[in-house]
Amino acid sequence: MSAPAAIPDTPTFVTHLECGMTGERLPADTLQNLSPKGWPILVRYDLAGVKAALTKELIAGRAPNWWRYRELLPVRRTENVVSLGEVMTPLIPLPRLARRLGVTAEVIVKDEGRLPTGSFKARGLALAVCMAKELGVEKMAMPTNGNAGAALAAYASRAGIETVVFCPDDTPAVNMNEIALQGARLYKVNGLINDCGKLVGEGKATAGWFDTSTLKEPYRIEGKKTMGLELAEQLGWEMPDAIFYPTGGGTGLIGMWKAFAELEAIGFIGSKRPKMIAVQASGCAPIVRAFEAGERHAKLWENAHTVAAGIRVPAAIGDFLILDAVRESGGFAIAVEDAAIEQALKDVATEEGLLLCPEGAATYAAYKQALGDGRVKKGDRVVLFNCATGLKYPMADGGKPLDRHGSIDYSKL
Ligand SMILES: Cc1ncc(COP(=O)(O)O)c(C=O)c1O
């Protein structure tokens, strides 16, 4: 049995799929990649039906994982739910650092490192795999910067679906090894994630792969949407003032924005929205450049480099969806230097005892930077996304050697 008994066997409220650019309608329950015009596809629901069927109390009584939002998710049959023990990820305030920065409102980390495979990629890939299972897919392929490939490999193996994964050959070793160990055929490519994406595109017809690349199928957004649903519920259905999100392909930012619109449509929240803040690294900041230039699409970023491998994404096919959400929310896109990311990681770990991943640390660095330039205020309640467990990443050597046979001056230890 792959579905925990607590998951209600309710029909989904999906009505159709829709091109994210043109609004063209496509049928639900069919296998789709990009829309006929070549844009990402969004899933649409009968929200009036959801409103009539779902209450906050009903949700509160369900198991603490993303299937508690089942009416807003696309899986039709419970037998297609693939589960690895999902949890609601905790909100962890940073009170010591907040005091040090002189801020008067809460600074909260949503720690996604607690999910299966140690990252928020579990949300999107779990839903992609459930839907692939529902629609009869046998082989899935994707390019990855690490965490997404690991989540795909894990959930697909659990579902009995074959996977082929391509990653840049300098992806963190732990990611490459977990992908391979969790059952994918992994290829380490001498290029960046967009080069890996080209290989999936070129090979899929010959090899019979379903292309699971970021935003090239409709369901990863639906999984990532649960970050927004969960955050809203955890905050008592009150929106924070700002959300800092480490942005590569941007699925999570787009997904949360969609979640908030759906929650308003079903009457769970009002019209207040957080400022959506897309965080990138200075060595790879195509969204920041497009935001500042007032453009709706981002040009390819040449020679992309950053210590935060997950956000080393030189081109994002959903760039317009990211930029639309950021602008509509009154937010902004911001780039941080690698040195600031490394310092942020150290500060949060040593002061608060919370080990972030580099991409998560980038959000704290960006928050500090935005406080400094006045784009967020000291009274703003902010949420920073830590997308993966810090334990997956190489760390600086810690500790000092101690000779137990020598004389030890304990007063100096
Ligand atoms: C740890 C981490 N943070 C952030 C990202 C970027 O996520 P998104 O593609 O949703 O923008 C990734 C993607 O690989 C990641 O692994």
Ligand as a Chemical Component Dictionary entry (heavy atoms), coordinates in Angstrom:
data_LIG
# 
_chem_comp.id                   LIG 
_chem_comp.type                 NON-POLYMER 
_chem_comp.pdbx_formal_charge   0 
_chem_comp.three_letter_code    LIG 
# 
loop_
_chem_comp_atom.comp_id 
_chem_comp_atom.atom_id 
_chem_comp_atom.alt_atom_id 
_chem_comp_atom.type_symbol 
_chem_comp_atom.charge 
_chem_comp_atom.model_Cartn_x 
_chem_comp_atom.model_Cartn_y 
_chem_comp_atom.model_Cartn_z 
_chem_comp_atom.pdbx_ordinal 
LIG C1 C1 C 0 18.438 23.926 -2.351 1  
LIG C2 C2 C 0 17.773 24.594 -3.525 2  
LIG N1 N1 N 0 17.330 25.848 -3.407 3  
LIG C3 C3 C 0 16.699 26.483 -4.410 4  
LIG C4 C4 C 0 16.514 25.882 -5.648 5  
LIG C5 C5 C 0 15.763 26.633 -6.729 6  
LIG O1 O1 O 0 14.429 26.240 -6.738 7  
LIG P1 P1 P 0 13.405 26.687 -7.884 8  
LIG O2 O2 O 0 13.793 25.921 -9.108 9  
LIG O3 O3 O 0 12.032 26.353 -7.357 10 
LIG O4 O4 O 0 13.572 28.157 -8.074 11 
LIG C6 C6 C 0 16.978 24.584 -5.828 12 
LIG C7 C7 C 0 16.800 23.922 -7.117 13 
LIG O5 O5 O 0 17.564 23.054 -7.505 14 
LIG C8 C8 C 0 17.616 23.919 -4.739 15 
LIG O6 O6 O 0 18.070 22.654 -4.868 16 
# 
loop_
_chem_comp_bond.comp_id 
_chem_comp_bond.atom_id_1 
_chem_comp_bond.atom_id_2 
_chem_comp_bond.value_order 
_chem_comp_bond.pdbx_ordinal 
LIG C1 C2 SING 1  
LIG C2 N1 SING 2  
LIG C2 C8 DOUB 3  
LIG N1 C3 DOUB 4  
LIG C3 C4 SING 5  
LIG C4 C5 SING 6  
LIG C4 C6 DOUB 7  
LIG C5 O1 SING 8  
LIG O1 P1 SING 9  
LIG P1 O2 DOUB 10 
LIG P1 O3 SING 11 
LIG P1 O4 SING 12 
LIG C6 C7 SING 13 
LIG C6 C8 SING 14 
LIG C7 O5 DOUB 15 
LIG C8 O6 SING 16 
# 
